[in-house]
Amino acid sequence: MKALTTYSLLACLLVAPRLAAETKEPPVPVRTFAPDYPPDMLRGKVSGIVTVKCTIDEHGNVTDAEVVKFSQAAFEQPAIEALHKWKFKPAKLDGVAVSTKAVIPVQFVAPD
């Protein structure tokens, strides 16, 4: 019986890391804000996109936002400012809130 108990414990230790990876839940936005449209871009009816790499902390706040790609430089700062106002249901690992990295595209669509 002792051998069975040792085997069962070893099996649990080997399976636990795989289960932990399978129970990760991604962050989910619960409150978003549209970015302020730069007036010159709005007048010119210029659309664009900014891709932002950031951390979503264990409280659901956006931190360490950094632009990695943009179509128009004028959209960079408004995109960052808008993302800092967003709120997320944080990512979870085994039911515990954790911080995680994310890449978020912010679109600017000029009205017709």
BELTA-V565445 format. One record per backbone hydrogen bond with DSSP energy under -1.0 kcal/mol. CO is the residue of the C=O (numbers start at 1). NH is the residue of the N-H. Records with the same first field share a line. If there is no record, write none. Layout:
CO->NH + NH
This chain:
1->5
2->6
3->7
4->8
5->9
6->10
7->11
8->12
9->13
10->14
11->15
12->16
15->19
16->20
17->21
18->22
19->23
25->92
28->89
31->87
38->42
39->43
40->44
41->46
42->45
48->108
49->71
50->106
51->68 + 69
52->104
53->66
54->102
55->63
56->100
57->60
60->88
61->57
63->55
66->53
69->51
72->75
73->76
75->79
76->80
77->81
78->82
79->83
80->84
82->85
87->30 + 31
89->28
91->98
92->25
93->96
96->93
100->56
102->54
104->52
106->50
108->48
